[in-house]
């Protein structure tokens, strides 16, 4: 991450013009410069890099989830077909048995 370029002398002079005492203005400018230089500030390029990496990982995880979901859906479809077929066979068998044992007029 990059530090922000910073003109401490100009800031100290601006503080002096605003009414601060010269030693206080110089100390305040130096402290602010130290805080900004030591801080890890995020730039737009840093965010773009991280976002690209995050999008790639998220896309990969989503594709893996989608493949797993499709596989489970196929298993569910197969199981439902087998169960429906079994129920139809039993229903036809019950109807045929009922027709066989019904008295004929």
C-alpha positions in Angstrom: 0.0 0.0 0.0 1.3 3.5 -0.8 1.7 6.5 1.4 0.2 9.8 0.3 2.8 12.4 -0.7 2.6 15.3 1.7 4.2 18.7 1.9 4.8 19.3 5.6 6.4 22.7 5.2 3.4 24.1 3.3 1.1 22.7 6.0 3.2 24.2 8.8 3.1 27.6 7.0 -0.7 27.4 6.5 -1.0 26.6 10.2 1.1 29.7 11.1 -1.0 31.9 8.8 -4.1 30.5 10.5 -2.7 31.7 13.9 -0.7 28.8 15.3 2.7 29.4 16.9 5.6 28.3 14.6 6.8 25.4 16.9 3.2 24.1 17.3 2.5 24.4 13.6 5.8 22.5 12.7 5.1 19.8 15.3 1.5 19.3 14.2 2.6 19.0 10.5 5.3 16.5 11.4 3.0 14.4 13.5 0.4 14.4 10.8 3.1 13.4 8.2 4.3 10.6 10.5 0.7 9.3 10.9 0.1 9.3 7.2 3.4 7.7 6.2 3.0 5.0 8.8 -0.6 4.2 7.9 -1.5 1.6 5.3 -3.7 3.6 3.0 -5.6 1.8 0.3 -5.4 3.1 -3.2 -7.9 2.4 -6.0 -5.4 0.0 -7.7 -5.1 -1.9 -4.4 -8.9 -2.2 -4.3 -9.1 -3.3 -7.9 -6.5 -5.9 -7.3 -8.2 -7.3 -4.3 -11.7 -7.1 -5.9 -10.4 -9.0 -8.9 -9.0 -11.7 -6.7 -12.2 -11.9 -4.6 -14.3 -12.1 -7.8 -12.2 -15.0 -9.1 -12.5 -16.9 -5.9 -16.2 -16.3 -5.6 -16.7 -17.4 -9.2 -14.8 -20.6 -8.6 -16.8 -21.4 -5.5 -20.1 -20.6 -7.2 -19.2 -22.9 -10.1 -18.3 -25.7 -7.7 -21.6 -25.2 -5.8 -23.5 -25.2 -9.1 -21.9 -28.4 -10.2 -22.7 -30.0 -6.8 -26.3 -28.8 -6.9 -26.8 -30.1 -10.5 -25.5 -33.5 -9.4 -27.9 -33.7 -6.4 -30.7 -32.5 -8.6 -30.0 -35.3 -11.1 -30.1 -37.8 -8.2 -33.4 -36.4 -7.0 -34.9 -36.5 -10.5 -33.8 -40.2 -10.8 -35.2 -41.1 -7.4 -38.5 -39.4 -8.2 -38.8 -41.2 -11.5 -38.2 -44.6 -9.8 -40.7 -43.9 -7.1 -43.4 -42.6 -9.5 -42.8 -45.7 -11.7 -43.2 -48.0 -8.7 -46.4 -46.3 -7.7 -47.8 -46.7 -11.2 -47.0 -50.4 -11.3 -48.7 -50.9 -7.9 -51.7 -48.9 -8.9 -52.1 -50.8 -12.2 -51.7 -54.1 -10.2 -54.4 -53.1 -7.7 -56.8 -52.1 -10.5 -56.2 -55.4 -12.4 -56.7 -57.4 -9.2 -59.9 -55.6 -8.4 -61.2 -56.2 -11.9 -60.4 -59.9 -11.7 -62.2 -60.5 -8.4 -65.2 -58.3 -9.2 -68.3 -60.2 -10.1 -69.4 -60.0 -13.7 -73.0 -59.1 -14.4 
